[in-house]
Amino acid sequence: MKVNERIKALRELMMERSIDVYIEPTSDPHQSEYVADYYKGRAYLTGFTGSAGIAVVTMNEAILWTDGRYFIQAENELSGSEIQLYKMNTKGYPAYDQWLMDNITKGARIGINGLIFSQGNYEILNEKLKKKSPVFHYHEDLVDIIWENRPALSKNPAFILDEKYSGKSTTEKLEEIREYLNKEEGDYLLIGSLDDIAWTFNIRGGDVTNNPVVISYTLIGKKDAKLFVDLDKLSVEVKAVLSTQGVECLPYEDVFKVLGDLEEGVSVILQKDRVNRLVYSSIPETVSIISQDNITTKLKGIKNTVEIQNQRIAYLKDGVALTKFFYWLDKNIGKLEIDEISAGEKLLKFRKEQEGFIEPSFGTISAYGSNGAMMHYSASLDKFSKLEDKGLYLIDSGGQYYNGTTDTTRTVALGEITDEEKEDFTLVLKGHINLISARFLMGTSGHALDVLARYPLWMKGVDYKSGTGHGIGYLLNVHEGPHRIATAVNSVALEEGMIVSIEPGVYKENKHGIRIENVVVVQEDIKTDSGEFLSFENLTLCHIDLNCIDPSMLNQHEKDWLNDYHREVYNKISPFLTEEEKEWLKEKTKEI
């Protein structure tokens, strides 16, 4: 069934149920950024495969909203269908809720799948549209009815992450959560977000590709902790470990009954945008709801000393794999037939050689030439490019190790590049150095620092339509809150122990894409009469291609940073290389 046929089939169901508008977000019951194949309903309905977007279907129109990372990709993937692309945060394109406000009739019936629509979004939409008095139909998944050969849910087993990796036991984490419950006068904490649950119970799994989480809910009280999960995924050993730490494991679907049986007058703390509408609506009205961000998101966002040391090890391993890959690429480009897919597979082979590697941390972005202009480009067997001994090649990739999660982007010259490409690369490098070498006052948010990375680009009238940095989990999601570095306002201050990426870029449609991404950990710096200052400790160990740089554009501070960084890369990576690889890396990290 093709996209237009799917839209037609959905409209027929809408007519049967007297639904005027159907909304299909990119989501699952746990409001995950990356979802299991079973929950990729928006992708099935629209044909757009990016990780972010929302589809709205009426009897006369079908529209997809997505953000700047995916504009080019969405235009390509929607081509030939009736679906219109609306660009988020772009002049001339209203947000989806404003579009609904402007276009629906009073009393319109709106269909949503309450399992994948968060309570927070439900309330925001209801408030936005209150003048239209909409009626929500949220107990049915209409996309499921038309979905041919829908993938099955995972049955992958869960495992316990040893304390030598996590740095803290589940018992200790539950104590912290209960201290928070007492402070906030809450009886229970309900968590629906998978990464928070995995962190709390030191469990990992394979329910979402590249995201080692276990599909589950949890309800934590002052004396008990219930984990709602497919019990078939838990071995006897896993259940025993959880039981000794005071965790009761119950069937996944039991969350509705347990919540429905809560006693009158008790209070439940939850984050409305991380709990779905159906789960929320199962809580009796006699129960008091305290709406707050998950405390676990902040707790896991600040890595402990064991996690940070393990992350250093992970980035050393990853740096070895990346160096061996770029050496292989440099020696074979123009000699062997290499394409975007085979290049990505070769890098994966080098990662698999590293002890403790589990899987990639996200789908590798392997993009040659103009494909790099699509920030989240994904080569496929139907569409990919061959690498030639000229132009730029961008590869953004990472690994899941027992030592943690990695994420690195490098853009390299495969041969001759243009003056424009070299200038753009150098501007990106200047922005990268400007931010990564910054010192900032304690209490500063990533929002306040974002301009440091953009400033060299802005001075040339260039910008990139994405954030500059995101938090990264520990053997968890490659994108993790609560902190980030972006133009979008975020009041969360960067704190010692937070891990975040720094990845400015330039993306020029039909020309090239350039991104340089290192991952850093926030550390203490100096104390003065003005206060306490923080800075970044670099974790990523991979050379930056000197062939892409115009040295005349760099000031002395930037040259010194690059030389110091390359010295560190060589000293830490070279012991794990062959003599030929060492000589090659020495040349790649020479002083500029």
Summary of the structure (lengths in Angstrom):
residues: 592
radius of gyration: 24.6
end to end distance: 56.4
largest distance: 73.7
contacts: 2061
relative contact order: 0.09
helix: 40%
strand: 24%
